[in-house]
Amino acid sequence: MSDDHTHVQEFFSARAADWDSRFPDDGPAYAAAVAELGLREGDRVLDAGCGTGRALPPLRAAVGASGVVVGADLTPAMLEAAVRAGRDRYGRLLLADVAALPLRSRSLDAVFGAGLISHLPDPAGNLSELARVVRPGGVLALFHPIGRVALAARQGRQITPADLRAETNLRPLLAGSGWRMTSYADEDARFLALAVREG
């Protein structure tokens, strides 16, 4: 396991037990972002870096009983918190790295990634791996329940020009990884970039 993976696991392991209580009002933002994926009954969707599984209930509601919902996370403690919250009943939980997903190529209709992009050790490679498991025309949503400026203020830092979530950085990063950005919103109340799988 790389140092980047170890750092991510340590960061989230230390916060898993009280993660949901720290952000108790994010549910409606998650549901709204999932709605913008345009999922249909029977679709197959991955919540990449699912954490405590906050997106799993709206994802299940969107794809219905005939759909497939998978939540994958690198940190066992976050998946354990998802089980304690009962969110495992909305989808299958996998201990997995987005750098090498144990999923067939082109097997999914969509990927949802909340707070994911800033924790990817190899953004281009990792986004390419997400593209591998999604069928052409499938959708990717990169989401955060608050925008970049509000998040930076919460963390006591400044946004830098190198921020991957800046549209000028994210659009070419996605394009080089098999995705075409279709919409971009960076507001105080949320960050949401949507992209379609090319090819």
C-alpha positions as CSV (number, residue, x, y, z in Angstrom):
1,M,0.0,0.0,0.0
2,S,1.4,3.4,-0.9
3,D,2.0,6.2,1.6
4,D,-0.9,8.0,0.0
5,H,-3.3,5.1,0.7
6,T,-1.9,4.9,4.3
7,H,-2.5,8.6,4.8
8,V,-6.1,8.4,3.5
9,Q,-6.9,5.4,5.7
10,E,-5.4,7.1,8.8
11,F,-7.2,10.4,8.1
12,F,-10.6,8.7,7.7
13,S,-10.1,6.0,10.3
14,A,-9.6,8.7,12.9
15,R,-12.9,10.4,11.9
16,A,-15.2,7.5,11.0
17,A,-17.0,7.1,14.3
18,D,-18.3,10.6,14.4
19,W,-18.3,11.5,10.7
20,D,-22.1,11.6,10.3
21,S,-22.6,13.6,13.5
22,R,-20.1,16.2,12.2
23,F,-22.2,16.8,9.1
24,P,-25.8,16.0,10.1
25,D,-27.5,18.2,7.5
26,D,-25.9,16.9,4.3
27,G,-28.7,14.5,3.4
28,P,-30.7,16.8,1.1
29,A,-27.6,17.9,-0.8
30,Y,-26.7,14.2,-1.4
31,A,-30.2,13.4,-2.6
32,A,-30.2,16.4,-5.0
33,A,-26.8,15.5,-6.4
34,V,-27.9,11.9,-7.0
35,A,-31.1,13.2,-8.7
36,E,-28.9,15.0,-11.2
37,L,-27.2,11.7,-12.3
38,G,-30.5,10.9,-14.1
39,L,-30.5,7.2,-12.9
40,R,-33.2,4.9,-14.0
41,E,-34.9,1.9,-12.6
42,G,-32.5,-1.1,-13.0
43,D,-29.3,0.9,-13.4
44,R,-26.0,-0.2,-11.9
45,V,-24.2,2.5,-9.9
46,L,-21.0,2.7,-7.8
47,D,-20.5,5.1,-4.9
48,A,-16.7,5.5,-5.1
49,G,-15.1,6.4,-1.8
50,C,-18.5,5.8,-0.2
51,G,-17.4,6.5,3.4
52,T,-20.2,6.0,5.8
53,G,-22.6,5.4,2.8
54,R,-24.6,8.7,3.0
55,A,-25.3,8.5,-0.8
56,L,-26.5,4.8,-0.7
57,P,-30.1,5.5,0.3
58,P,-30.8,8.0,-2.5
59,L,-28.9,5.9,-5.0
60,R,-31.0,2.9,-4.1
61,A,-34.2,5.0,-4.4
62,A,-33.1,6.1,-7.9
63,V,-32.3,2.6,-9.3
64,G,-35.0,0.7,-7.4
65,A,-35.1,-2.9,-6.3
66,S,-34.0,-4.2,-9.7
67,G,-30.9,-1.9,-9.7
68,V,-27.4,-2.6,-8.4
69,V,-25.8,-0.2,-5.8
70,V,-22.2,-0.8,-4.7
71,G,-20.3,1.3,-2.2
72,A,-16.5,1.0,-2.3
73,D,-14.1,2.5,0.2
74,L,-10.5,2.1,1.1
75,T,-11.0,2.5,4.9
76,P,-12.5,-0.4,6.9
77,A,-13.6,2.0,9.7
78,M,-15.8,4.0,7.3
79,L,-17.4,0.9,6.0
80,E,-18.0,-0.3,9.6
81,A,-19.7,3.0,10.3
82,A,-21.9,2.5,7.2
83,V,-23.0,-0.9,8.6
84,R,-23.7,0.6,12.0
85,A,-25.9,3.2,10.3
86,G,-27.8,0.5,8.5
87,R,-26.8,1.7,5.1
88,D,-25.5,-1.7,4.0
89,R,-29.1,-2.6,3.3
90,Y,-29.2,-0.1,0.4
91,G,-26.2,-1.6,-1.4
92,R,-23.2,-4.0,-1.3
93,L,-20.2,-2.6,0.5
94,L,-16.7,-3.4,-0.8
95,L,-13.3,-2.7,0.8
96,A,-11.6,-1.6,-2.4
97,D,-9.3,0.9,-3.9
98,V,-10.5,3.1,-6.8
99,A,-7.1,2.5,-8.4
100,A,-8.0,-1.2,-9.0
101,L,-11.7,-1.9,-8.7
102,P,-12.8,-5.5,-8.5
103,L,-15.5,-4.8,-11.2
104,R,-15.8,-5.8,-14.8
105,S,-15.1,-3.3,-17.5
106,R,-18.2,-1.4,-18.7
107,S,-20.4,-3.0,-16.1
108,L,-21.8,0.1,-14.6
109,D,-24.2,2.9,-15.7
110,A,-22.9,5.6,-13.3
111,V,-20.4,6.5,-10.6
112,F,-21.0,8.9,-7.7
113,G,-18.0,10.3,-5.9
114,A,-18.6,12.5,-2.9
115,G,-15.4,14.3,-1.7
116,L,-13.4,11.9,-3.7
117,I,-11.3,13.9,-6.1
118,S,-9.0,15.6,-3.5
119,H,-8.1,12.2,-2.0
120,L,-7.0,10.5,-5.2
121,P,-3.3,9.7,-5.2
122,D,-3.2,9.5,-9.0
123,P,-6.2,11.6,-10.2
124,A,-5.8,10.9,-13.9
125,G,-5.1,7.2,-13.4
126,N,-7.9,6.8,-10.8
127,L,-10.5,8.6,-13.0
128,S,-9.4,6.4,-15.9
129,E,-10.1,3.3,-13.7
130,L,-13.6,4.7,-13.0
131,A,-14.1,5.2,-16.7
132,R,-13.1,1.6,-17.3
133,V,-15.9,0.2,-15.2
134,V,-18.6,2.5,-16.8
135,R,-20.3,1.8,-20.1
136,P,-19.9,4.4,-22.9
137,G,-22.5,7.1,-22.3
138,G,-22.5,6.4,-18.5
139,V,-22.3,9.2,-16.1
140,L,-19.8,10.4,-13.4
141,A,-20.8,12.8,-10.6
142,L,-18.0,14.5,-8.5
143,F,-19.8,16.0,-5.6
144,H,-19.2,17.9,-2.3
145,P,-22.0,19.2,-0.1
146,I,-20.3,22.6,0.1
147,G,-18.4,24.6,-2.5
148,R,-14.7,25.1,-2.8
149,V,-14.6,28.5,-1.2
150,A,-16.7,27.4,1.8
151,L,-14.7,24.2,2.2
152,A,-11.4,26.1,2.2
153,A,-12.7,28.5,4.8
154,R,-13.9,25.6,7.0
155,Q,-10.4,24.0,6.8
156,G,-8.6,27.3,7.4
157,R,-6.8,27.3,4.0
158,Q,-6.7,29.3,0.8
159,I,-7.8,27.9,-2.6
160,T,-4.7,27.6,-4.9
161,P,-4.6,27.7,-8.7
162,A,-3.6,24.0,-8.6
163,D,-7.0,22.9,-7.0
164,L,-8.1,19.9,-9.0
165,R,-11.7,20.9,-8.6
166,A,-11.3,24.3,-10.4
167,E,-13.1,24.0,-13.7
168,T,-10.0,24.9,-15.7
169,N,-8.1,22.0,-14.1
170,L,-10.9,19.5,-13.8
171,R,-12.2,19.7,-17.4
172,P,-8.9,18.6,-19.1
173,L,-8.2,16.1,-16.3
174,L,-11.5,14.4,-17.0
175,A,-11.0,14.6,-20.8
176,G,-7.7,12.9,-20.5
177,S,-9.3,10.1,-18.4
178,G,-12.1,9.1,-20.7
179,W,-14.8,11.6,-19.6
180,R,-16.4,14.7,-21.1
181,M,-17.6,17.2,-18.6
182,T,-21.3,18.2,-19.2
183,S,-21.9,20.5,-16.3
184,Y,-20.1,22.3,-13.5
185,A,-21.4,24.1,-10.4
186,D,-19.3,25.5,-7.6
187,E,-21.5,27.4,-5.2
188,D,-21.5,27.9,-1.4
189,A,-24.0,25.2,-0.9
190,R,-22.4,22.5,-3.2
191,F,-19.9,21.5,-5.7
192,L,-21.1,19.2,-8.5
193,A,-19.3,18.3,-11.7
194,L,-21.0,15.9,-14.1
195,A,-19.3,14.0,-16.9
196,V,-20.2,11.4,-19.5
197,R,-18.1,8.4,-20.4
198,E,-16.6,8.8,-23.9
199,G,-16.2,6.0,-26.4
